[in-house]
Amino acid sequence: MLVEKGVSGLNEVETEINRLITVLKNQQTSDGSWRYCLESGPMTDAYMIILLRTLNIHDEDFIRRLTERVIYRQEKNGAWKLFHDEEGGNLSATVEAYYALLFSGYCKKKAEHMQAARQFILSRGGITEVSMLTKVMLALTGQYPWPQHTLIPLEILLLPLTFPLNFFDFVGYARVHVAPILIVTDQKFFIKTQKTPDLSDLYVNNSTTSMNLQPYINQQSIQYRSILKFIKSWTENLHYLPKHIHNVAIRRTEQFMLDRIEPDGTLYSYFSSTFLMIFAFLALGYSDKHPIILHAIKGLKTLTCKSNEPIHIQNATSTVWNTALLSYALQDAGVPYSSMTIQKAGQYLLSRQHKKYGDWIIHNPNITPGGWGFSDINTINPDIDDTTAALRAISKLAKTSPIYRQAWEYGVNWVLSMQNDNGGWPAFEKNTDKEIVKWLPIDGADSTSTDPSSADLTGRTLQFLGHDVGLNVHYPNISRGIRWLMKHQEEDGAWYGRWGISYIYGTWAAITGMNAVGISPNHPAIQKAVRWLLKIQNADGGWGESCRSDTVKKYVPLGFSTLSQTAWAIDALIAVSKESIPAIERGIQYLIVAGDKFDWTTTYPTGAGLPGGFYFHYHSYRYIWPLLALSHYKLKYLGNGKDAHVTS
């Protein structure tokens, strides 16, 4: 049943749009960017405390403030969670936080909250049950034994690209973590100081085991078993190579890391990879006063963000992503591209376009650089999402300025060239999706070691190419992308989104993407997705999905609504609804009513990193997505009748 056009009312919609515009204009920095915090769990703060204490860097005020943030995030039962509705708590996060608090010197084992943390750890099986990355950190500081043999030898870096399995079959963000881990594992390296806490009481039954790197296999096919047998046979043979070959592999791995250090000293702009890199260089004999290590530590400190809570170390900054999306959202909301706000944002984005060749060229040669990265300090690791976001933000500027036009052309060509052979788009690197890599002995290898096509990336790229570039279903790139999306729709009508939470995210991207390139709103796939969105709407008019969806690979309702997920769902429905429907009206009302509230639903993470292990709360999302949804609602249903385009 259709409702009267514009039931929500122009005044209240405009009022909320104007409120958001005012907030955003006031929060823009002098260089034209928006620098909102990218918040995650306790890992980065804990690891920073552990790193500084291990290297005897006595930055007491900094350590004390990080300690306050870790304590602030502890639950009443003593555990730490990655998201609000995580059952009980997260074992790895709790071990990391507990260890860091002890190492800080500001918390003692006998303290009530520390005793509660210890009991939680033991109740979940103890220290041997944590994730592989946590075990690596513990091994580096003398708390966990290294395995006797490395199942992935360093010699993998010497294998040619033509080999069935080579190091560049890993995606870039995985490579920069695997490389330092290979070094420290090979060297069995650890540092233990006089002040290193003793975690031996966290082993259940007081028994220690070496790091289990063997992947879990349960009734898998003969094909997968043969792959694993091949890997095992190959790695065993490599162990017998002459020692000088092994030394060459060590130096190759060292050079790999050196070549990917960003100007600020971090490895690929990530905290986690930089933390591992520092220990890898120490394992190779670098002094803790070596300029590269000191520069890396300084770079890690620049990842600090300050919010209403105590300080927090981000795993990466999200400045380019925030700036691109906010500039585009403001323009959709009516801020002219000639305004100082948009001009300054454009200049900032222009300065961040990549000019260097990165590792992406290995699988995509003969194309000129032209992408954008996620972080303001990222110069060699562009991604499709940030590139299309930046191009949307400068699209109007490109029509009037030759400088922007050139940047636009380079960017569009790069995006088109990055389409996978299967028709979808990856996040970072083309055709980096070998099945064999997913079965290597690495935690989460099936979801983090490769870069397959995803519904969110494919949908948003189609949306950009359709709306901003003007391509439609008659272009081969577009038709291949549509076919990929159609093939990967879930039985219930949803799509899984890799980089957001999760099915609402993917479904929104797929619907808006296909709509932008000319797929009819009446297409069965679109209608099936719409019915799914309508079915999962909450009683308060909003939408909310749990981070648990990301691990079980099935939609799990949060039970409460979030601003970003509500905005995604509304935006999708607006794109394919000629007239407003009750679900849209109720969603718009939720955005208006909840726009300025602050509670756990407004800080719930809706960005995904590592399924079950790492999630992000973007402080910018409470502004970006509601502003876009409200603006599209206004343009389509309250404006002059001209349909609003749909953004990602």
C-alpha positions as CSV (number, residue, x, y, z in Angstrom):
1,M,0.0,0.0,0.0
2,L,1.4,3.4,-1.0
3,V,1.4,6.3,1.3
4,E,0.8,9.9,0.6
5,K,3.8,11.5,-1.0
6,G,6.2,12.9,1.4
7,V,4.5,12.0,4.7
8,S,7.7,12.7,6.6
9,G,7.4,16.3,5.7
10,L,9.8,18.6,4.0
11,N,10.5,20.8,7.1
12,E,11.7,18.0,9.4
13,V,13.8,16.3,6.7
14,E,15.4,19.6,5.7
15,T,16.0,20.5,9.3
16,E,17.9,17.2,9.9
17,I,19.8,17.6,6.7
18,N,20.8,21.2,7.6
19,R,21.9,20.1,11.1
20,L,24.2,17.4,9.6
21,I,25.6,19.9,7.1
22,T,26.4,22.4,9.8
23,V,28.1,19.7,12.0
24,L,30.2,18.5,9.1
25,K,31.3,22.0,7.9
26,N,32.4,22.8,11.5
27,Q,34.4,19.5,11.7
28,Q,36.3,19.9,8.5
29,T,40.0,20.4,9.1
30,S,42.1,23.2,7.6
31,D,43.6,21.0,4.9
32,G,40.1,20.1,3.7
33,S,39.9,16.6,5.1
34,W,37.7,15.0,7.8
35,R,39.7,13.1,10.4
36,Y,37.3,11.0,12.4
37,C,38.4,8.1,14.5
38,L,38.4,4.5,13.2
39,E,37.7,2.6,16.4
40,S,38.2,-1.1,17.1
41,G,38.7,-3.4,20.1
42,P,41.5,-3.4,22.6
43,M,44.1,-5.1,20.4
44,T,46.0,-2.0,19.1
45,D,46.1,-0.2,22.4
46,A,47.2,-3.4,24.2
47,Y,49.9,-4.2,21.6
48,M,51.2,-0.6,21.8
49,I,51.6,-0.9,25.6
50,I,53.3,-4.3,25.2
51,L,55.7,-2.9,22.5
52,L,56.7,0.2,24.4
53,R,57.3,-1.8,27.6
54,T,59.2,-4.6,25.8
55,L,61.6,-2.0,24.2
56,N,61.9,-0.1,27.5
57,I,60.4,3.1,26.0
58,H,59.1,4.9,29.1
59,D,56.5,7.2,27.7
60,E,54.5,7.1,30.9
61,D,51.8,9.6,30.1
62,F,51.0,7.9,26.8
63,I,51.1,4.4,28.4
64,R,48.9,5.5,31.2
65,R,46.3,7.0,28.9
66,L,46.3,3.8,26.7
67,T,45.8,1.8,29.9
68,E,42.8,3.9,30.8
69,R,41.2,3.1,27.4
70,V,41.8,-0.6,27.8
71,I,40.2,-0.5,31.3
72,Y,37.4,1.6,30.1
73,R,36.4,-1.1,27.6
74,Q,36.3,-4.0,30.1
75,E,33.0,-5.7,30.7
76,K,31.5,-6.4,34.1
77,N,32.3,-10.1,33.8
78,G,36.0,-9.2,33.4
79,A,36.1,-9.9,29.6
80,W,36.6,-7.7,26.6
81,K,34.2,-7.7,23.7
82,L,34.6,-6.9,20.0
83,F,31.0,-5.9,19.7
84,H,28.1,-5.3,22.2
85,D,26.2,-8.6,21.7
86,E,29.3,-10.9,21.5
87,E,28.3,-13.7,23.9
88,G,30.3,-13.5,27.1
89,G,33.4,-11.9,25.6
90,N,36.3,-12.5,23.2
91,L,39.1,-14.7,24.5
92,S,41.9,-13.3,22.4
93,A,40.9,-9.7,23.1
94,T,40.7,-10.5,26.8
95,V,44.2,-12.2,26.9
96,E,45.7,-9.2,25.0
97,A,44.1,-6.6,27.3
98,Y,44.9,-8.5,30.5
99,Y,48.5,-8.9,29.4
100,A,48.8,-5.3,28.5
101,L,47.4,-4.1,31.8
102,L,49.8,-6.2,33.7
103,F,52.7,-5.0,31.5
104,S,51.7,-1.4,31.9
105,G,52.5,-1.6,35.6
106,Y,49.3,0.2,36.5
107,C,47.2,-2.9,37.2
108,K,48.1,-5.9,39.5
109,K,47.0,-9.5,39.3
110,K,45.2,-9.2,42.6
111,A,42.9,-6.4,41.6
112,E,39.3,-7.5,41.4
113,H,38.9,-6.6,37.7
114,M,42.1,-8.5,36.8
115,Q,41.0,-11.5,38.7
116,A,37.7,-11.5,36.8
117,A,39.6,-11.3,33.5
118,R,41.8,-14.2,34.5
119,Q,38.7,-16.3,35.4
120,F,37.1,-15.6,32.1
121,I,40.3,-16.6,30.2
122,L,40.5,-19.9,32.1
123,S,36.8,-20.6,31.6
124,R,37.3,-20.3,27.9
125,G,40.2,-22.9,27.8
126,G,43.1,-20.7,28.6
127,I,45.8,-19.1,26.6
128,T,46.2,-22.0,24.2
129,E,42.8,-21.3,22.6
130,V,43.6,-17.7,21.4
131,S,43.9,-16.7,17.8
132,M,47.1,-17.2,15.9
133,L,48.0,-13.5,15.8
134,T,47.6,-13.4,19.6
135,K,49.9,-16.5,19.9
136,V,52.5,-14.8,17.7
137,M,52.4,-11.7,20.0
138,L,52.8,-13.9,23.1
139,A,55.6,-15.9,21.5
140,L,57.4,-12.6,20.6
141,T,57.4,-11.7,24.3
142,G,58.3,-15.1,25.7
143,Q,54.9,-16.2,26.8
144,Y,54.2,-18.9,24.2
145,P,56.5,-21.5,22.5
146,W,57.3,-21.2,18.8
147,P,56.5,-24.3,16.7
148,Q,59.4,-26.6,16.0
149,H,59.0,-26.4,12.3
150,T,57.5,-23.6,10.1
151,L,54.9,-25.0,7.9
152,I,55.3,-22.1,5.5
153,P,59.0,-21.6,4.9
154,L,60.6,-18.3,4.0
155,E,61.6,-19.8,0.6
156,I,58.0,-19.1,-0.5
157,L,59.3,-15.6,-1.3
158,L,61.7,-17.0,-3.8
159,L,59.1,-18.9,-5.9
160,P,58.3,-17.3,-9.3
161,L,54.9,-15.9,-10.1
162,T,54.3,-18.9,-12.5
163,F,54.6,-21.4,-9.6
164,P,51.2,-22.9,-8.6
165,L,51.6,-21.2,-5.2
166,N,53.7,-18.1,-4.7
167,F,53.9,-15.3,-2.1
168,F,52.0,-12.9,-4.3
169,D,49.0,-15.2,-4.3
170,F,48.3,-13.6,-0.9
171,V,46.6,-10.3,-1.1
172,G,48.7,-7.3,-0.1
173,Y,47.4,-6.7,3.4
174,A,47.9,-10.4,4.2
175,R,51.5,-10.4,2.7
176,V,52.6,-7.5,5.0
177,H,51.5,-9.5,8.0
178,V,52.8,-12.9,6.8
179,A,56.3,-11.7,5.9
180,P,57.3,-10.5,9.4
181,I,55.7,-13.6,10.9
182,L,57.8,-15.8,8.7
183,I,60.9,-14.1,9.9
184,V,60.2,-14.2,13.6
185,T,59.0,-17.8,13.4
186,D,62.0,-18.8,11.4
187,Q,64.3,-17.2,14.0
188,K,62.3,-18.4,17.0
189,F,62.7,-14.8,18.2
190,F,61.5,-13.4,21.5
191,I,62.3,-10.6,23.9
192,K,61.7,-11.0,27.6
193,T,62.5,-8.2,30.1
194,Q,62.8,-8.2,33.8
195,K,59.3,-6.6,33.9
196,T,57.6,-8.9,31.5
197,P,54.6,-10.4,33.3
198,D,54.3,-14.1,33.8
199,L,51.3,-15.6,32.1
200,S,52.0,-19.2,32.9
201,D,48.9,-19.4,35.2
202,L,46.7,-18.8,32.1
203,Y,47.5,-22.3,30.8
204,V,44.7,-24.7,31.7
205,N,46.2,-27.7,33.7
206,N,49.5,-25.8,33.5
207,S,50.3,-27.5,30.2
208,T,51.9,-25.6,27.3
209,T,51.8,-26.6,23.7
210,S,53.6,-25.1,20.7
211,M,51.7,-22.9,18.3
212,N,49.2,-25.0,16.3
213,L,49.3,-23.8,12.8
214,Q,47.6,-26.8,11.3
215,P,44.3,-25.9,9.6
216,Y,41.1,-27.6,10.7
217,I,39.7,-30.0,8.1
218,N,36.4,-31.8,8.5
219,Q,35.2,-34.1,5.8
220,Q,36.7,-32.0,3.1
221,S,37.0,-33.3,-0.5
222,I,39.9,-35.4,-1.8
223,Q,40.9,-32.4,-3.9
224,Y,41.5,-30.2,-0.8
225,R,43.3,-33.1,1.0
226,S,45.6,-33.5,-2.1
227,I,46.4,-29.8,-2.1
228,L,47.4,-29.9,1.6
229,K,49.5,-33.0,0.9
230,F,51.2,-31.2,-2.0
231,I,51.9,-28.2,0.3
232,K,53.3,-30.4,3.0
233,S,55.5,-32.3,0.6
234,W,56.8,-29.2,-1.0
235,T,57.6,-27.4,2.2
236,E,59.4,-30.5,3.6
237,N,61.6,-30.5,0.5
238,L,62.4,-26.8,0.9
239,H,63.7,-27.4,4.4
240,Y,66.6,-29.3,2.8
241,L,67.7,-26.6,0.5
242,P,71.2,-25.3,1.0
243,K,71.7,-22.8,3.8
244,H,72.7,-20.0,1.4
245,I,69.3,-20.3,-0.3
246,H,67.6,-19.9,3.0
247,N,69.7,-16.8,3.7
248,V,68.7,-15.4,0.3
249,A,65.1,-15.9,1.4
250,I,65.7,-14.1,4.6
251,R,67.1,-11.1,2.8
252,R,64.3,-11.2,0.2
253,T,61.8,-11.0,3.1
254,E,63.6,-8.2,4.7
255,Q,63.7,-6.2,1.5
256,F,60.1,-6.9,0.9
257,M,59.2,-5.1,4.2
258,L,61.7,-2.3,3.6
259,D,60.2,-1.6,0.2
260,R,56.7,-1.2,1.6
261,I,57.4,1.2,4.5
262,E,55.3,4.3,4.1
263,P,56.8,7.8,4.6
264,D,55.5,7.9,8.1
265,G,57.5,4.8,9.0
266,T,54.6,2.3,9.1
267,L,54.4,-0.9,7.0
268,Y,51.6,-0.4,4.5
269,S,50.0,2.1,6.9
270,Y,48.7,-0.6,9.3
271,F,49.4,-0.7,13.0
272,S,49.3,-4.5,13.2
273,S,51.8,-5.2,10.3
274,T,54.1,-2.4,11.7
275,F,54.1,-4.0,15.1
276,L,55.2,-7.3,13.6
277,M,57.7,-5.6,11.3
278,I,59.5,-4.1,14.3
279,F,60.0,-7.5,15.9
280,A,61.1,-9.0,12.6
281,F,63.8,-6.3,12.2
282,L,64.9,-6.9,15.8
283,A,65.1,-10.7,15.0
284,L,67.4,-9.8,12.0
285,G,69.8,-7.9,14.3
286,Y,68.6,-4.4,14.0
287,S,69.2,-2.3,17.2
288,D,66.1,-1.1,19.0
289,K,67.6,2.4,18.3
290,H,67.8,1.8,14.6
291,P,66.3,4.8,12.7
292,I,63.8,2.5,10.9
293,I,62.5,1.1,14.2
294,L,62.4,4.5,15.8
295,H,60.6,5.9,12.8
296,A,58.1,3.0,12.9
297,I,57.3,3.7,16.5
298,K,56.8,7.4,15.8
299,G,54.5,6.4,13.0
300,L,52.5,4.2,15.2
301,K,52.0,7.0,17.7
302,T,50.5,9.2,14.9
303,L,47.7,6.7,14.6
304,T,46.4,7.9,18.0
305,C,42.9,9.4,17.9
306,K,41.1,11.3,20.6
307,S,37.4,11.0,21.1
308,N,35.1,11.3,24.0
309,E,36.8,8.3,25.5
310,P,40.5,8.0,26.4
311,I,43.0,7.9,23.5
312,H,42.9,5.0,21.1
313,I,45.4,3.7,18.6
314,Q,43.8,3.1,15.2
315,N,44.9,0.2,13.1
316,A,44.8,2.6,10.2
317,T,43.5,6.1,9.6
318,S,40.4,6.4,7.5
319,T,40.9,10.0,6.4
320,V,40.7,9.6,2.6
321,W,37.6,7.4,2.9
322,N,35.9,9.8,5.3
323,T,36.8,12.9,3.2
324,A,35.6,11.4,-0.1
325,L,32.3,10.1,1.2
326,L,31.5,13.3,3.2
327,S,32.3,15.6,0.3
328,Y,30.0,13.6,-2.0
329,A,27.3,13.4,0.7
330,L,27.4,17.2,1.2
331,Q,27.1,17.7,-2.5
332,D,24.1,15.4,-2.7
333,A,22.6,17.4,0.2
334,G,22.9,20.6,-1.8
335,V,26.2,22.1,-0.9
336,P,27.5,23.5,-4.2
337,Y,30.8,22.2,-5.6
338,S,32.0,25.8,-5.8
339,S,31.8,26.3,-2.0
340,M,35.0,26.5,0.0
341,T,34.0,23.2,1.8
342,I,33.9,21.2,-1.4
343,Q,36.9,23.0,-3.0
344,K,39.1,22.3,0.0
345,A,38.0,18.7,0.1
346,G,38.7,18.3,-3.6
347,Q,42.2,19.7,-3.2
348,Y,42.9,17.3,-0.4
349,L,41.7,14.3,-2.4
350,L,43.7,15.5,-5.4
351,S,46.8,15.5,-3.3
352,R,46.2,11.9,-2.2
353,Q,45.8,10.2,-5.6
354,H,48.5,7.6,-6.0
355,K,51.3,8.3,-8.5
356,K,53.4,5.2,-7.6
357,Y,53.0,1.7,-8.9
358,G,52.1,-0.7,-6.1
359,D,51.9,-4.4,-5.9
360,W,48.5,-4.3,-7.6
361,I,50.4,-4.1,-10.9
362,I,51.7,-7.7,-10.5
363,H,48.2,-9.1,-11.5
364,N,47.2,-6.0,-13.5
365,P,50.1,-4.8,-15.7
366,N,50.1,-2.1,-18.3
367,I,47.9,0.3,-16.5
368,T,48.8,3.8,-15.2
369,P,48.4,4.4,-11.4
370,G,45.3,6.4,-10.6
371,G,43.7,5.0,-7.5
372,W,43.3,6.3,-3.9
373,G,44.0,4.5,-0.7
374,F,42.1,4.3,2.6
375,S,44.5,6.2,4.8
376,D,46.0,9.6,4.5
377,I,49.5,8.0,4.8
378,N,48.9,5.4,2.2
379,T,50.9,5.9,-1.0
380,I,51.2,2.4,-2.6
381,N,48.1,0.4,-1.7
382,P,45.1,1.9,-3.4
383,D,41.7,0.1,-3.3
384,I,38.6,0.2,-5.5
385,D,36.2,1.5,-2.8
386,D,38.3,4.5,-1.9
387,T,39.0,5.2,-5.6
388,T,35.3,5.2,-6.6
389,A,34.5,7.3,-3.5
390,A,37.1,9.9,-4.4
391,L,36.0,10.0,-8.0
392,R,32.4,10.6,-7.0
393,A,33.6,13.5,-4.8
394,I,35.5,15.2,-7.6
395,S,33.1,14.4,-10.5
396,K,31.7,17.9,-10.7
397,L,35.1,19.4,-10.3
398,A,36.4,17.3,-13.2
399,K,33.9,18.9,-15.5
400,T,35.4,22.4,-15.0
401,S,39.1,21.8,-14.2
402,P,41.7,20.1,-16.5
403,I,43.7,19.0,-13.4
404,Y,40.7,17.2,-11.9
405,R,39.8,15.9,-15.3
406,Q,43.1,14.2,-15.7
407,A,42.9,12.7,-12.2
408,W,39.4,11.5,-13.1
409,E,40.5,9.8,-16.2
410,Y,43.4,8.0,-14.6
411,G,41.1,6.9,-11.7
412,V,38.3,5.6,-13.9
413,N,40.7,3.7,-16.2
414,W,42.3,2.1,-13.1
415,V,38.9,1.0,-11.7
416,L,37.8,-0.5,-15.0
417,S,41.1,-2.4,-15.3
418,M,40.8,-3.9,-11.8
419,Q,37.7,-6.0,-12.6
420,N,38.3,-9.7,-11.9
421,D,38.0,-12.2,-14.7
422,N,34.9,-13.6,-13.1
423,G,33.1,-10.2,-13.5
424,G,33.1,-9.0,-10.0
425,W,35.4,-6.4,-8.3
426,P,37.9,-7.1,-5.5
427,A,39.0,-4.7,-2.8
428,F,42.7,-4.3,-3.5
429,E,44.2,-6.7,-6.1
430,K,42.9,-8.2,-9.3
431,N,42.5,-12.0,-9.7
432,T,44.0,-12.8,-6.3
433,D,41.7,-15.6,-5.3
434,K,43.5,-19.0,-5.6
435,E,41.7,-21.7,-3.6
436,I,45.0,-23.2,-2.5
437,V,45.9,-20.1,-0.5
438,K,42.8,-20.5,1.6
439,W,44.1,-23.8,2.9
440,L,47.4,-22.7,4.2
441,P,48.0,-23.0,7.9
442,I,47.0,-19.5,8.8
443,D,44.1,-18.4,11.0
444,G,41.3,-17.0,8.9
445,A,43.1,-17.8,5.6
446,D,39.8,-18.6,3.9
447,S,38.5,-15.0,4.5
448,T,41.6,-12.8,4.8
449,S,44.5,-14.3,2.7
450,T,42.9,-13.6,-0.7
451,D,40.9,-10.8,-2.3
452,P,37.9,-12.3,-4.1
453,S,35.1,-10.5,-5.8
454,S,32.5,-9.3,-3.3
455,A,28.9,-8.0,-3.5
456,D,29.7,-4.7,-1.8
457,L,32.6,-3.9,-4.0
458,T,30.9,-5.0,-7.2
459,G,27.6,-3.2,-6.3
460,R,29.2,0.1,-5.4
461,T,31.5,0.0,-8.4
462,L,28.6,-0.6,-10.7
463,Q,26.7,2.3,-9.0
464,F,29.6,4.6,-9.7
465,L,30.1,3.4,-13.3
466,G,26.4,3.8,-14.0
467,H,25.6,7.1,-12.3
468,D,28.9,9.0,-12.6
469,V,30.5,7.5,-15.7
470,G,27.3,6.9,-17.6
471,L,27.8,3.2,-18.4
472,N,24.9,0.7,-18.6
473,V,24.0,-2.9,-19.2
474,H,25.1,-2.7,-22.8
475,Y,28.8,-2.4,-21.8
476,P,30.7,-5.7,-21.4
477,N,32.2,-4.6,-18.1
478,I,28.8,-3.8,-16.7
479,S,27.0,-6.9,-17.9
480,R,29.7,-9.1,-16.5
481,G,29.4,-7.4,-13.1
482,I,25.6,-7.9,-13.1
483,R,26.0,-11.5,-14.0
484,W,28.4,-12.0,-11.0
485,L,25.9,-10.3,-8.6
486,M,23.0,-12.3,-9.9
487,K,25.0,-15.5,-9.5
488,H,25.9,-14.7,-5.8
489,Q,22.5,-13.6,-4.5
490,E,21.5,-15.6,-1.4
491,E,18.4,-17.8,-1.4
492,D,16.6,-15.4,0.8
493,G,17.3,-12.5,-1.5
494,A,20.2,-10.9,0.3
495,W,23.8,-10.4,-0.6
496,Y,26.8,-10.8,1.8
497,G,29.0,-7.7,2.2
498,R,32.6,-8.4,3.0
499,W,33.7,-5.0,4.3
500,G,30.6,-4.0,6.2
501,I,28.0,-5.7,8.5
502,S,27.0,-7.6,6.6
503,Y,23.9,-8.7,4.6
504,I,22.2,-5.3,4.8
505,Y,25.5,-3.8,3.6
506,G,25.9,-6.2,0.6
507,T,22.2,-6.0,-0.3
508,W,22.2,-2.2,-0.3
509,A,25.3,-2.2,-2.6
510,A,23.9,-4.8,-5.0
511,I,20.5,-3.1,-5.3
512,T,21.8,0.4,-5.8
513,G,24.5,-0.8,-8.2
514,M,22.2,-2.7,-10.5
515,N,19.6,0.1,-10.4
516,A,22.3,2.6,-11.5
517,V,23.2,0.6,-14.6
518,G,19.7,0.0,-15.8
519,I,18.4,-3.1,-14.2
520,S,14.6,-2.6,-13.7
521,P,13.3,-2.3,-10.2
522,N,10.8,-5.0,-11.2
523,H,13.5,-7.5,-11.9
524,P,12.9,-10.7,-9.8
525,A,16.3,-10.4,-8.1
526,I,15.6,-6.8,-7.1
527,Q,12.1,-7.6,-5.9
528,K,13.4,-10.6,-3.9
529,A,16.0,-8.4,-2.2
530,V,13.4,-5.7,-1.4
531,R,11.1,-8.3,0.2
532,W,14.0,-9.4,2.4
533,L,14.8,-5.9,3.5
534,L,11.1,-5.3,4.3
535,K,11.0,-8.5,6.3
536,I,13.9,-7.6,8.6
537,Q,12.8,-4.0,9.4
538,N,12.6,-3.4,13.2
539,A,9.5,-2.2,15.0
540,D,11.1,1.2,15.6
541,G,11.4,1.7,11.8
542,G,15.1,1.1,11.7
543,W,17.4,-1.8,10.7
544,G,20.1,-3.5,12.7
545,E,22.3,-6.5,12.0
546,S,24.7,-8.3,14.4
547,C,28.5,-8.7,13.7
548,R,27.8,-12.4,14.3
549,S,26.5,-12.5,10.7
550,D,30.1,-12.1,9.6
551,T,31.2,-15.3,11.2
552,V,28.2,-17.6,10.7
553,K,27.6,-16.3,7.1
554,K,23.9,-16.0,7.8
555,Y,21.9,-12.9,8.7
556,V,21.7,-12.5,12.4
557,P,19.4,-9.6,13.7
558,L,20.9,-7.3,16.3
559,G,17.5,-6.7,17.9
560,F,18.1,-3.0,17.8
561,S,18.5,-0.4,15.1
562,T,21.7,1.4,14.0
563,L,22.0,4.6,12.1
564,S,24.2,3.4,9.3
565,Q,22.4,0.1,8.7
566,T,19.1,1.9,8.7
567,A,20.4,4.4,6.1
568,W,21.7,1.6,3.9
569,A,18.4,-0.2,3.9
570,I,16.4,3.1,3.2
571,D,18.8,4.1,0.4
572,A,18.3,0.7,-1.3
573,L,14.5,1.0,-1.0
574,I,14.4,4.6,-2.3
575,A,16.5,3.5,-5.3
576,V,13.8,1.1,-6.5
577,S,10.6,2.6,-5.2
578,K,8.9,5.1,-7.5
579,E,6.7,6.3,-4.7
580,S,7.5,6.3,-1.0
581,I,6.2,3.3,1.0
582,P,5.5,2.9,4.7
583,A,8.9,1.1,5.3
584,I,10.7,4.1,3.9
585,E,8.7,6.6,5.9
586,R,9.3,4.7,9.1
587,G,13.0,4.5,8.4
588,I,13.2,8.2,7.7
589,Q,11.5,9.0,10.9
590,Y,14.0,6.7,12.8
591,L,16.9,8.7,11.2
592,I,15.4,12.0,12.3
593,V,14.6,10.9,15.8
594,A,17.8,9.0,16.4
595,G,20.1,11.4,14.6
596,D,21.6,13.1,17.6
597,K,21.4,10.3,20.2
598,F,24.5,8.6,21.7
599,D,24.3,5.1,23.1
600,W,25.8,1.7,22.3
601,T,23.8,1.4,19.1
602,T,25.5,4.6,17.8
603,T,28.9,3.1,18.5
604,Y,28.1,-0.4,17.4
605,P,30.8,-1.5,14.8
606,T,29.4,-1.7,11.3
607,G,32.7,-2.0,9.5
608,A,34.3,-5.4,9.0
609,G,38.0,-6.3,9.1
610,L,38.6,-10.0,10.1
611,P,35.5,-12.1,10.6
612,G,35.2,-13.0,14.2
613,G,38.4,-11.1,15.0
614,F,38.4,-7.4,14.0
615,Y,35.6,-4.9,13.6
616,F,35.4,-1.1,13.1
617,H,33.2,1.6,14.5
618,Y,33.6,4.5,12.0
619,H,32.9,7.7,13.9
620,S,32.0,9.3,10.6
621,Y,29.2,6.9,9.7
622,R,26.6,8.5,11.9
623,Y,26.8,11.5,9.5
624,I,27.6,10.0,6.1
625,W,24.9,7.5,5.5
626,P,21.9,9.2,7.2
627,L,22.8,12.4,5.3
628,L,22.8,10.5,2.0
629,A,19.6,8.6,2.7
630,L,17.8,11.8,3.8
631,S,19.0,13.7,0.8
632,H,17.9,11.0,-1.7
633,Y,14.5,10.9,0.0
634,K,14.1,14.6,-0.3
635,L,15.2,14.7,-3.9
636,K,13.0,11.8,-5.0
637,Y,9.8,12.4,-3.0
638,L,9.9,16.0,-1.8
639,G,11.7,17.7,-4.6
640,N,10.7,18.6,-8.1
641,G,10.0,15.0,-9.1
642,K,13.4,14.3,-10.4
643,D,14.7,10.9,-9.2
644,A,17.6,11.0,-6.8
645,H,20.6,9.0,-7.8
646,V,21.8,6.4,-5.3
647,T,25.3,6.6,-3.8
648,S,27.4,4.0,-2.2
